[in-house]
């Protein structure tokens, strides 16, 4: 009986319930809700990207919006101008962005703390300028239009999965979000993941154990760039049009806010944060000019009063109710 | 050649704004270890304060300058008391994110109260242009340069000649040592914060009549001023002044001779190169410790 009760109150149950809701509810909901759900999935992927480099490795990067933009634009240019198919272009965009992330990471990750943040921010600003100014390639301020939806996938028993409708696009993005979550979970459970968490606690100490922290940080940064590129590709494919604003670093800051409010260095944090800070204002039809203000105030309140975010709050509450052990990853915040 | 000197002159007047912002940044960083990412937006708020007082309340420009500085200093005090002082023992990255949250709040508030459309901050003398031979400079830009000289001289005298200024310097040099000498570090930090944000307020009202006001106007100067602080060495006021001056010239020359679109790219490029080869900056004493 005790085990049954424990099972009922476990996190696995909560995850399964959330997954069931995410799969079962959208067909009953209207198109507007589905479109918001798609955006939630895309920005959650983006949050997972920042979660890898900031939440687990402890290096705050404001350059993720740039990787998002590079991924989206690489994909857009390959499909619209070079007429490549969805899947090869997707793969190429991700590889290109990963390579750029790797190359940027080598010099940038030599720096720590505010210096690293500043270099990633500078990178983001430069990419934003390039996207506007390189009109021949990117279409300049007008952006790039006509980005295709995913090609149909043939099924082994005949027929095919096509992604023309909004609902099928949602399942497509949800599927990739789940893959990324499983990947993140596997990564953090592995030795590499534990090394990353160790770096976030104390890099010098980790280095003194004979671990090459530089190579681990570069790997983590590259992975986060790849995840941001995946989010960028999906955004381009879903939105059909992309413009330079998507790579603007304010977007990167917004996503950092989602992550911290949700809880950095946790699995549920990215999703909860995106739900609260992006979906709720969208559903309540908050005026765009108020969104920045509200996001800022919420972020500030969390930083001062609950730096571990919503998940941290839930964990503390859970521990108070059930007196169970709190299991937390990521840097000690607050 | 005239062109060249004109760019230099523009660079100097723009550099003065960066000097005010960068010395505020470096003061706050040196004493509180807060990378105050919202400095540019505090400058925007200062400009809007000035705009509101002069245009809506028909106040004298100089009075508006003083009141706006005081108001920004007060905002700095509130920020210190309710945000950065409670967060003083958290990792530096959290302080950065808090400043980022502040940036979002200020930008959102400006958007909400003043809208996205640009505003003209008109002061009777601001549209006149002075000419020296082939060179020309708007009167407001001259006021910016003179104002910066006056403010920086006062700041220098304050830090070097008064005992309160000495406590500021002592706290920046050795926090624990200053505590042992009986300096009330929290009070000194609050003062540093107020001076830092007040400098942003002065910069905002000084530049206001020379540019168009919009809620995002603080971002560009912030990025350059931050780069200047890194370039000159975090925590060092002479370094910040030198860095701001050099980057102001670089920005002006790059936008004049190469392209205005890419001028920020050059500033950042220089900063990144500096960080990679000399992370402590031009006049910085030590590198940042983890």
Interface residues (C-beta under 8 A of the other chain):
Chain A: X54 X58 X60 X107 X110 X111 X112 X113 X114 X115 X117 X118 X119 X121 X122 X125 X126 X129 X132 X133 X202 X203 X204 X253 X256 X257 X260 X289 X290 X291 X292 X293 X294 X295 X296 X297 X299 X300 X303 X304 X307 X331 X332 X333 X334
Chain B: X35 X82 X83 X86 X87 X90 X91 X92 X93 X94 X96 X97 X98 X100 X101 X102 X103 X104 X105 X106 X107 X108 X109 X111 X112 X115 X116 X223 X226 X227 X230 X234 X259 X261 X262 X264 X265 X268 X269 X271 X272 X275 X276 X279 X288 X290
